[in-house]
Amino acid sequence: ALKQGHMSQFKTLIQTSNQVPLSPGMRRVLRTFKKYESYIENTLHYPTLTNGPLEGINNSIKVLKRMAFGYKNFAHFRDRILLMTRLYKPEQKKTV
């Protein structure tokens, strides 16, 4: 049901799972599915939204932090992060 994107079928399967004998581990998984049902529904409704780009930015900041521990000024370190992640672009000088 999740692979096909059918939320109503997914909800039905979770509700009917109480009638079937399952292992304790599988019961725990089903409780987790019930707990996060609204988030799962959002994921099925918006399949293209992910946190991948944000994780990439976090990773590049960690790499910079490991390589450049010698910054004397935090403002320089912050500016380097903004430039590296393209969150800030300096203004172009206008030639007249």
CYANA upper distance limits for C-alpha pairs under 8 A (distance plus 0.5 A):
  1 ALA  CA      5 GLY  CA      6.52
  1 ALA  CA      6 HIS  CA      5.72
  1 ALA  CA      7 MET  CA      7.51
  1 ALA  CA      9 GLN  CA      6.47
  1 ALA  CA     10 PHE  CA      5.82
  2 LEU  CA      6 HIS  CA      6.72
  2 LEU  CA      7 MET  CA      7.61
  2 LEU  CA     10 PHE  CA      7.13
  2 LEU  CA     44 LEU  CA      8.17
  5 GLY  CA     44 LEU  CA      6.24
  6 HIS  CA     10 PHE  CA      6.79
  6 HIS  CA     44 LEU  CA      8.48
  7 MET  CA     11 LYS  CA      6.68
  7 MET  CA     41 GLU  CA      6.97
  7 MET  CA     44 LEU  CA      7.82
  8 SER  CA     12 THR  CA      6.74
  9 GLN  CA     13 LEU  CA      6.70
 10 PHE  CA     14 ILE  CA      6.82
 11 LYS  CA     15 GLN  CA      6.73
 12 THR  CA     16 THR  CA      6.65
 13 LEU  CA     17 SER  CA      6.57
 14 ILE  CA     18 ASN  CA      8.21
 14 ILE  CA     30 LEU  CA      7.19
 14 ILE  CA     33 PHE  CA      8.39
 14 ILE  CA     34 LYS  CA      7.89
 16 THR  CA     20 VAL  CA      8.01
 22 LEU  CA     26 MET  CA      6.71
 22 LEU  CA     27 ARG  CA      6.95
 23 SER  CA     27 ARG  CA      6.84
 24 PRO  CA     28 ARG  CA      6.76
 25 GLY  CA     29 VAL  CA      6.96
 26 MET  CA     30 LEU  CA      6.78
 27 ARG  CA     31 ARG  CA      6.70
 28 ARG  CA     32 THR  CA      6.77
 29 VAL  CA     33 PHE  CA      6.77
 30 LEU  CA     34 LYS  CA      6.72
 31 ARG  CA     35 LYS  CA      6.64
 32 THR  CA     36 TYR  CA      6.73
 33 PHE  CA     37 GLU  CA      6.20
 33 PHE  CA     40 ILE  CA      8.41
 36 TYR  CA     40 ILE  CA      6.79
 37 GLU  CA     41 GLU  CA      6.68
 38 SER  CA     42 ASN  CA      6.83
 39 TYR  CA     43 THR  CA      6.76
 40 ILE  CA     44 LEU  CA      6.81
 41 GLU  CA     45 HIS  CA      6.61
 42 ASN  CA     46 TYR  CA      6.49
 43 THR  CA     47 PRO  CA      6.06
 43 THR  CA     49 LEU  CA      8.36
 51 ASN  CA     55 GLU  CA      6.77
 52 GLY  CA     56 GLY  CA      6.74
 53 PRO  CA     57 ILE  CA      6.91
 54 LEU  CA     58 ASN  CA      6.77
 55 GLU  CA     59 ASN  CA      6.63
 56 GLY  CA     60 SER  CA      6.75
 57 ILE  CA     61 ILE  CA      6.73
 57 ILE  CA     85 THR  CA      6.87
 58 ASN  CA     62 LYS  CA      6.79
 59 ASN  CA     63 VAL  CA      6.74
 60 SER  CA     64 LEU  CA      6.68
 60 SER  CA     85 THR  CA      8.23
 61 ILE  CA     65 LYS  CA      6.55
 61 ILE  CA     81 ILE  CA      6.96
 62 LYS  CA     66 ARG  CA      6.73
 63 VAL  CA     67 MET  CA      6.79
 64 LEU  CA     68 ALA  CA      6.26
 64 LEU  CA     81 ILE  CA      8.27
 65 LYS  CA     69 PHE  CA      6.41
 71 TYR  CA     76 HIS  CA      7.62
 71 TYR  CA     77 PHE  CA      6.80
 72 LYS  CA     76 HIS  CA      8.50
 73 ASN  CA     77 PHE  CA      7.23
 74 PHE  CA     78 ARG  CA      6.60
 75 ALA  CA     79 ASP  CA      6.57
 76 HIS  CA     80 ARG  CA      6.64
 77 PHE  CA     81 ILE  CA      6.84
 78 ARG  CA     82 LEU  CA      6.78
 79 ASP  CA     83 LEU  CA      6.64
 80 ARG  CA     84 MET  CA      6.45
 81 ILE  CA     85 THR  CA      6.55
 82 LEU  CA     86 ARG  CA      6.44
 82 LEU  CA     87 LEU  CA      5.57
 82 LEU  CA     88 TYR  CA      5.81
 83 LEU  CA     87 LEU  CA      6.93
 83 LEU  CA     88 TYR  CA      6.11
 83 LEU  CA     89 LYS  CA      7.06
